[in-house]
């Protein structure tokens, strides 16, 4: 299992967060698929966060509010 190196203090907080998220995800034995299913986000969204291309938001902690939203997110997660 490859664990990314410690973050460089001179890089942006967004990149540091993504690096730390990936490191802890791997240490916990989670795949991107498993984590995105738990967080109700797509794999591409998680990948963009881990690579510093997108900032995380608090809204993905709330999860879906309706069964139809839950189904859409589940389909996005499984097909991404």
C-alpha positions as CSV (number, residue, x, y, z in Angstrom):
1,X,0.0,0.0,0.0
2,X,1.4,3.4,-1.0
3,X,1.0,6.2,1.5
4,X,1.7,9.7,0.2
5,X,4.5,11.7,1.9
6,X,3.9,14.3,4.6
7,X,2.5,17.5,3.2
8,X,4.8,20.4,2.4
9,X,4.1,23.4,4.6
10,X,4.5,25.7,1.5
11,X,1.6,24.2,-0.4
12,X,-2.0,25.4,-0.2
13,X,-4.3,24.3,2.6
14,X,-6.6,22.6,0.0
15,X,-3.7,20.4,-1.3
16,X,-2.6,19.7,2.3
17,X,-6.1,18.6,3.2
18,X,-6.4,16.4,0.1
19,X,-3.0,14.8,0.9
20,X,-4.0,14.1,4.5
21,X,-7.4,12.8,3.5
22,X,-5.8,10.3,1.0
23,X,-3.2,9.3,3.6
24,X,-5.8,8.6,6.3
25,X,-8.2,6.9,3.8
26,X,-5.4,4.5,2.8
27,X,-4.2,3.9,6.4
28,X,-7.8,3.0,7.3
29,X,-8.0,0.6,4.4
30,X,-10.7,2.4,2.6
31,X,-11.0,2.5,-1.2
32,X,-12.3,5.6,-2.9
33,X,-15.5,3.6,-3.6
34,X,-16.0,2.7,0.0
35,X,-15.4,6.2,1.3
36,X,-17.6,7.9,-1.4
37,X,-20.4,5.6,-0.5
38,X,-20.2,6.5,3.1
39,X,-20.0,10.2,2.3
40,X,-22.6,10.2,-0.4
41,X,-20.3,11.8,-3.0
42,X,-19.0,10.6,-6.4
43,X,-15.6,9.1,-6.8
44,X,-14.6,11.9,-9.1
45,X,-15.5,14.5,-6.5
46,X,-13.4,12.6,-3.9
47,X,-10.6,12.3,-6.3
48,X,-10.7,16.1,-7.0
49,X,-10.6,16.8,-3.3
50,X,-7.7,14.4,-2.7
51,X,-5.8,16.0,-5.6
52,X,-6.4,19.6,-4.4
53,X,-8.6,20.5,-7.4
54,X,-11.8,21.0,-5.3
55,X,-12.4,22.2,-1.8
56,X,-14.5,20.0,0.5
57,X,-17.8,21.4,1.7
58,X,-19.8,20.7,4.9
59,X,-22.8,19.8,2.8
60,X,-21.5,16.3,1.9
61,X,-21.5,15.4,5.6
62,X,-25.3,15.9,5.8
63,X,-26.1,13.1,3.3
64,X,-29.1,13.0,1.1
65,X,-32.4,14.3,2.5
66,X,-34.9,12.3,0.4
67,X,-35.0,8.8,-0.9
68,X,-34.8,10.1,-4.5
69,X,-31.6,12.1,-3.7
70,X,-30.2,9.0,-1.9
71,X,-30.9,6.9,-5.1
72,X,-29.2,9.5,-7.4
73,X,-26.1,9.7,-5.2
74,X,-25.9,6.0,-5.0
75,X,-26.1,5.7,-8.7
76,X,-23.4,8.4,-9.1
77,X,-21.2,6.6,-6.7
78,X,-21.5,3.3,-8.4
79,X,-21.0,4.5,-11.9
80,X,-18.3,7.1,-11.5
